[in-house]
C-alpha cells in the first residue's frame, strides 16, 4: 500500500510540465456528478475559455440516445485539484448537444443568462449557501454512528457536538474543509447538525453564478472523500422518517441595494415578491422537499409562506443584525439539501430584481 500511496502522490513537476485536468459535469438525474480526466500539455491560466471542449457518452448518463450519444462539455470554472495537487486542476463544465444547444439538464446555461442581465449584474447579488448533508454507512445506508437497525438517543446533544458518542464522521468533514480551501472554494465554515451523522458546510459570500459552481465542486470533493473513507454521501432532504431534522440548503442572499443604507426596505419588497411566487419557488427547490417542510423541525409548512426576524420556523428569516442596521441580507430557508444551486440562486435573483408583480 505504501508504494500505491507513493505513486498516487507523485509530484509530476519533477519530470514533466504536463498536468491532469479532471472535467466534472452533472448527469441526467440533475444530481449525479460525473467526471473524467485528461492530460494537458502544461499549466493553465485561470481562464476556462482557454481549455479544450470535450465529449462523453450521454447515453450512459441518461442525457442522449444510443444512436446519437455524443454530449459536449464546455469548461466554465477552474479549481485546484486537492487530490492530485501540484498544477493539476478540477474543471466544472456544463453540457451541450453537438448542435450547440444546451441540454435540458444544463441548468447553468439559463442561470448565466439571468446573472448576465444588466439589472442583475448592477446589483452584484451575493449568496451564502448552507449545504446540509448526511453521512451513511456504506453497507447499510444507515447514518454514520447509528446502531445497525436501531436509533441513537434523541436529538439535542449532537448539534455542534463533540465526542465519540455525539460526532460521527469528523475526519471526513475536516478533510473536506481543508480540501475546499485548497481548491479555492470560498468555504466559510462547517458544523455538526441536529441529527447525528448529519453535517453542514457553508460556501460564500459568492457572487452570482460562482455560487453554483462552488457548491457543485464542493459536493464533488465531498463525494470523492467519502469514496476514500468508505462512506456514502446523502443529499436526501429527509433521510430518516420520524422525529429527526431534515437536511436543507438555506440560501443567504443580498444585493447591493440591500447592503446599502435603506436596504431593509429593499429586503422587505424582495420578500414580498418571494411570497407572491412561493409555489413556483417550492417546485424548483428540490425533490422530496415536502417530506422536510412539515412545519416541524425548524421548518415552515410547505404550503405556507411566513417570514420573520430570527425565526427559524419561517420560510424566510431576517437576522437581528440586519434589522438593527437597517440593511444587510436575508435567508431563504426553503431550499432542500438536494437543490440545484444554479436554479435556486438565479431564481431568487430573477424574482427579487427582474420580476415586476
C-alpha positions as CSV (number, residue, x, y, z in Angstrom):
1,X,0.0,0.0,0.0
2,X,2.9,2.4,0.7
3,X,4.0,2.0,-2.9
4,X,0.5,2.7,-4.2
5,X,0.3,5.8,-1.9
6,X,3.7,7.0,-3.2
7,X,2.6,6.7,-6.8
8,X,-0.7,8.5,-6.2
9,X,1.3,11.3,-4.6
10,X,4.0,11.6,-7.2
11,X,5.0,15.2,-7.9
12,X,4.7,15.4,-11.7
13,X,6.5,18.8,-11.9
14,X,9.8,16.9,-11.2
15,X,9.7,15.3,-14.6
16,X,7.1,16.9,-16.9
17,X,5.2,20.1,-17.5
18,X,2.0,18.2,-18.3
19,X,-0.9,18.4,-15.9
20,X,-4.1,16.4,-15.3
21,X,-7.5,18.2,-15.7
22,X,-10.5,16.4,-14.1
23,X,-13.6,17.5,-16.1
24,X,-16.7,17.5,-13.9
25,X,-20.3,17.7,-15.0
26,X,-23.9,17.0,-13.9
27,X,-25.6,13.8,-15.3
28,X,-29.1,13.2,-16.3
29,X,-30.7,13.0,-12.9
30,X,-29.6,16.5,-12.1
31,X,-27.8,15.3,-9.0
32,X,-25.3,12.7,-10.3
33,X,-21.9,14.2,-10.6
34,X,-19.7,12.6,-13.3
35,X,-16.0,13.2,-14.1
36,X,-13.2,12.0,-16.2
37,X,-9.6,13.1,-16.6
38,X,-7.4,14.2,-19.5
39,X,-3.8,15.3,-19.9
40,X,-3.0,18.9,-20.9
41,X,0.4,20.0,-22.2
42,X,1.1,22.4,-19.4
43,X,-0.2,24.6,-16.6
44,X,-3.2,26.8,-17.5
45,X,-4.2,30.3,-16.5
46,X,-7.4,30.6,-14.6
47,X,-9.4,31.1,-17.8
48,X,-11.8,28.2,-18.6
49,X,-12.2,29.5,-22.2
50,X,-8.6,28.5,-22.8
51,X,-9.4,24.9,-22.1
52,X,-10.4,22.4,-24.8
53,X,-14.0,21.3,-25.0
54,X,-14.5,17.6,-24.6
55,X,-17.2,15.0,-25.3
56,X,-18.7,12.0,-23.5
57,X,-21.2,9.2,-23.9
58,X,-24.5,10.8,-23.0
59,X,-26.4,7.5,-23.4
60,X,-24.6,6.2,-20.3
61,X,-25.7,9.2,-18.2
62,X,-29.3,9.5,-19.3
63,X,-28.7,12.5,-21.5
64,X,-28.7,11.2,-25.0
65,X,-29.9,8.3,-27.2
66,X,-27.6,5.5,-28.0
67,X,-27.7,6.2,-31.8
68,X,-26.6,9.9,-31.2
69,X,-24.9,9.7,-27.9
70,X,-22.2,12.5,-28.1
71,X,-22.5,15.3,-25.5
72,X,-20.1,18.2,-25.5
73,X,-18.5,19.6,-22.3
74,X,-17.9,23.3,-22.1
75,X,-15.4,24.3,-19.3
76,X,-16.8,27.0,-17.1
77,X,-14.7,27.2,-13.9
78,X,-11.3,26.1,-12.7
79,X,-10.3,24.9,-9.3
80,X,-7.0,23.5,-7.9
81,X,-7.1,19.7,-7.5
82,X,-6.7,18.7,-3.8
83,X,-6.4,15.0,-4.7
84,X,-3.6,15.2,-7.3
85,X,-2.3,18.6,-6.1
86,X,0.6,20.3,-7.9
87,X,-0.6,22.2,-11.0
88,X,-3.4,19.7,-11.6
89,X,-7.0,21.1,-11.8
90,X,-10.7,20.4,-11.4
91,X,-12.8,21.9,-14.2
92,X,-16.5,22.5,-13.7
93,X,-18.3,22.1,-17.0
94,X,-21.8,22.4,-18.4
95,X,-23.3,20.2,-21.2
96,X,-24.4,20.8,-24.8
97,X,-25.6,18.9,-27.8
98,X,-23.3,18.9,-30.8
99,X,-25.5,21.5,-32.4
100,X,-24.5,23.9,-29.6
101,X,-27.9,23.8,-27.8
102,X,-27.7,23.3,-24.0
103,X,-29.1,20.0,-22.7
104,X,-32.4,20.1,-20.8
105,X,-30.3,19.1,-17.7
106,X,-28.0,22.1,-18.2
107,X,-29.3,24.5,-15.6
108,X,-26.2,26.6,-15.6
109,X,-26.8,28.0,-19.0
110,X,-30.2,29.5,-18.1
111,X,-28.7,30.8,-14.8
112,X,-25.8,32.5,-16.6
113,X,-28.3,34.4,-18.7
114,X,-30.1,35.8,-15.7
115,X,-26.8,36.7,-13.9
116,X,-25.5,38.5,-17.1
117,X,-28.7,40.7,-17.3
118,X,-27.5,44.3,-16.8
119,X,-30.0,44.9,-14.0
120,X,-28.9,41.8,-12.1
121,X,-25.2,42.4,-12.7
122,X,-25.5,46.0,-11.4
123,X,-27.0,44.7,-8.1
124,X,-24.0,42.3,-7.5
125,X,-26.0,39.5,-5.9
126,X,-24.2,37.7,-3.1
127,X,-25.0,34.3,-1.8
128,X,-24.1,32.2,1.2
129,X,-25.3,28.7,0.9
130,X,-25.6,26.3,3.9
131,X,-25.2,22.8,2.5
132,X,-26.5,20.2,4.9
133,X,-25.8,16.5,4.2
134,X,-25.9,13.1,5.8
135,X,-23.1,10.5,6.0
136,X,-24.3,6.9,5.6
137,X,-22.7,3.6,6.4
138,X,-21.8,2.0,3.0
139,X,-23.3,-1.5,3.6
140,X,-26.5,-0.5,5.4
141,X,-27.3,3.0,4.1
142,X,-28.0,3.9,7.7
143,X,-26.5,7.1,9.2
144,X,-22.9,7.0,10.4
145,X,-22.7,6.3,14.1
146,X,-26.2,4.9,14.4
147,X,-26.6,1.3,15.7
148,X,-27.4,-1.1,12.9
149,X,-31.2,-1.2,12.5
150,X,-31.6,0.9,15.6
151,X,-31.6,4.5,16.7
152,X,-29.3,6.7,18.8
153,X,-30.6,8.9,21.7
154,X,-32.9,11.8,20.8
155,X,-31.7,15.0,19.2
156,X,-30.2,17.6,21.5
157,X,-26.5,16.8,22.2
158,X,-25.4,16.4,18.6
159,X,-25.7,19.9,17.1
160,X,-22.2,21.3,17.1
161,X,-21.4,18.4,19.5
162,X,-18.1,16.9,20.4
163,X,-17.1,13.4,21.5
164,X,-17.3,9.8,20.1
165,X,-20.9,9.4,21.2
166,X,-22.1,12.7,19.5
167,X,-20.0,13.5,16.5
168,X,-19.7,10.9,13.7
169,X,-17.6,11.4,10.6
170,X,-15.5,14.4,11.7
171,X,-12.4,13.1,9.8
172,X,-14.4,13.3,6.6
173,X,-15.7,16.8,7.4
174,X,-12.3,18.2,8.3
175,X,-10.7,16.6,5.2
176,X,-13.4,18.2,3.1
177,X,-13.0,21.6,4.8
178,X,-9.3,21.7,4.0
179,X,-9.7,20.3,0.5
180,X,-12.2,23.0,-0.4
181,X,-9.9,25.7,0.9
182,X,-7.0,24.2,-1.1
183,X,-9.2,24.1,-4.2
184,X,-10.0,27.8,-4.0
185,X,-13.7,27.4,-2.9
186,X,-14.9,30.1,-0.6
187,X,-15.9,27.7,2.1
188,X,-16.7,29.8,5.2
189,X,-17.3,27.1,7.9
190,X,-18.5,23.7,8.9
191,X,-20.6,22.3,11.8
192,X,-22.3,19.1,13.1
193,X,-26.0,19.3,12.6
194,X,-29.0,18.5,14.8
195,X,-29.5,14.9,13.6
196,X,-26.5,12.6,14.4
197,X,-24.5,11.8,11.3
198,X,-25.6,15.0,9.6
199,X,-23.2,17.9,8.9
200,X,-23.2,21.2,7.2
201,X,-20.7,23.3,5.3
202,X,-21.2,26.9,4.2
203,X,-20.0,28.5,0.9
204,X,-19.9,32.2,0.5
205,X,-20.2,35.0,0.1
206,X,-20.1,34.2,-3.6
207,X,-21.1,36.5,-6.4
208,X,-23.7,35.4,-8.9
209,X,-23.0,32.2,-11.0
210,X,-19.9,31.4,-9.0
211,X,-22.1,30.3,-6.0
212,X,-23.5,27.5,-8.1
213,X,-20.0,26.5,-9.4
214,X,-18.5,26.4,-5.9
215,X,-21.4,24.4,-4.4
216,X,-21.2,21.8,-7.1
217,X,-17.4,21.4,-6.9
218,X,-17.6,21.3,-3.1
219,X,-20.2,18.4,-3.4
220,X,-17.9,16.7,-5.9
221,X,-14.9,16.9,-3.5
222,X,-17.1,15.7,-0.6
223,X,-18.2,12.7,-2.6
224,X,-14.6,11.8,-3.6
225,X,-13.6,12.0,0.1
226,X,-16.5,9.7,1.2
227,X,-15.4,7.3,-1.6
228,X,-12.0,7.1,0.1
229,X,-13.4,6.8,3.6
230,X,-15.9,4.1,2.6
231,X,-19.0,6.1,3.5
232,X,-21.9,7.3,1.4
233,X,-23.0,10.9,0.9
234,X,-26.7,11.6,1.0
235,X,-28.4,14.8,0.0
236,X,-31.9,13.5,0.7
237,X,-33.9,16.2,2.4
238,X,-35.4,13.8,4.9
239,X,-33.2,10.7,5.1
240,X,-34.8,9.3,8.3
241,X,-38.5,9.4,8.9
242,X,-39.9,10.5,12.2
243,X,-38.7,13.0,14.9
244,X,-35.4,13.8,13.2
245,X,-34.4,17.0,11.4
246,X,-34.3,17.0,7.7
247,X,-31.5,18.4,5.5
248,X,-31.7,21.8,3.7
249,X,-29.6,24.2,1.8
250,X,-30.5,27.5,3.4
251,X,-29.6,30.3,0.9
252,X,-28.5,33.6,2.3
253,X,-28.9,36.5,-0.2
254,X,-28.3,40.2,-0.6
255,X,-28.0,42.7,-3.3
256,X,-26.0,45.9,-3.5
257,X,-29.2,47.9,-2.7
258,X,-29.9,45.7,0.3
259,X,-26.4,46.2,1.7
260,X,-26.6,50.0,1.4
261,X,-28.4,52.4,3.7
262,X,-32.1,51.9,3.4
263,X,-31.6,48.3,2.4
264,X,-34.1,46.9,4.9
265,X,-37.0,48.4,2.8
266,X,-35.5,46.7,-0.3
267,X,-35.3,43.4,1.6
268,X,-39.0,43.7,2.6
269,X,-40.0,44.3,-1.0
270,X,-37.9,41.4,-2.2
271,X,-39.5,39.1,0.4
272,X,-43.0,40.3,-0.8
273,X,-42.0,39.2,-4.3
274,X,-40.9,35.8,-3.0
275,X,-44.2,35.3,-1.2
276,X,-46.1,36.0,-4.4
277,X,-44.1,33.4,-6.2
278,X,-43.9,30.9,-3.4
279,X,-45.4,27.9,-5.3
280,X,-43.0,28.4,-8.3
281,X,-40.0,28.5,-5.9
282,X,-41.1,25.5,-3.9
283,X,-41.5,23.5,-7.2
284,X,-37.9,24.3,-8.1
285,X,-36.3,24.0,-4.6
286,X,-35.5,20.2,-4.6
287,X,-37.1,16.8,-4.8
288,X,-38.7,15.3,-1.8
289,X,-38.9,18.7,0.0
290,X,-42.5,18.0,1.1
291,X,-41.1,15.4,3.5
292,X,-38.9,18.0,5.1
293,X,-41.1,21.2,5.1
294,X,-43.7,19.9,7.5
295,X,-43.9,22.9,9.9
296,X,-41.8,21.0,12.4
297,X,-38.0,20.5,12.9
298,X,-37.1,24.2,12.2
299,X,-39.1,24.5,9.0
300,X,-42.2,26.3,7.8
301,X,-45.1,24.3,6.3
302,X,-44.5,23.8,2.5
303,X,-47.9,25.4,1.7
304,X,-47.4,28.5,3.8
305,X,-45.1,31.4,3.3
306,X,-44.0,33.1,6.5
307,X,-41.2,35.5,7.2
308,X,-39.8,36.9,10.4
309,X,-36.8,38.2,12.3
310,X,-34.7,35.5,13.9
311,X,-37.5,32.9,13.2
312,X,-36.0,29.6,12.2
313,X,-39.5,28.2,11.7
314,X,-40.1,30.7,8.9
315,X,-39.8,30.4,5.1
316,X,-37.5,33.4,5.1
317,X,-35.6,34.6,8.1
318,X,-34.1,38.1,8.6
319,X,-31.3,38.3,11.1
320,X,-31.3,40.6,14.2
321,X,-28.2,42.4,12.9
322,X,-29.9,43.2,9.6
323,X,-33.0,44.6,11.4
324,X,-30.8,46.6,13.7
325,X,-28.6,48.0,11.0
326,X,-31.4,48.6,8.6
327,X,-29.5,46.8,5.8
328,X,-27.9,43.5,5.1
329,X,-29.2,40.2,3.9
330,X,-31.9,37.6,4.4
331,X,-32.1,33.8,4.5
332,X,-34.4,31.7,2.3
333,X,-34.8,28.5,4.4
334,X,-37.0,26.6,1.9
335,X,-34.4,25.0,-0.5
336,X,-33.7,21.3,0.1
337,X,-30.3,19.8,0.5
338,X,-30.6,18.3,-3.0
339,X,-31.5,21.6,-4.7
340,X,-29.6,22.7,-7.8
341,X,-27.7,25.9,-6.7
342,X,-27.8,27.2,-10.3
343,X,-31.6,27.1,-10.2
344,X,-32.1,28.5,-6.7
345,X,-29.7,31.3,-6.9
346,X,-30.8,32.6,-10.3
347,X,-34.5,32.2,-9.5
348,X,-34.1,34.3,-6.3
349,X,-32.3,37.0,-8.4
350,X,-34.9,36.9,-11.1
351,X,-37.8,37.2,-8.6
352,X,-36.3,39.9,-6.5
353,X,-34.6,42.0,-9.2
354,X,-36.2,41.4,-12.6
355,X,-39.8,40.3,-11.8
356,X,-42.4,43.1,-11.6
357,X,-45.6,42.0,-9.8
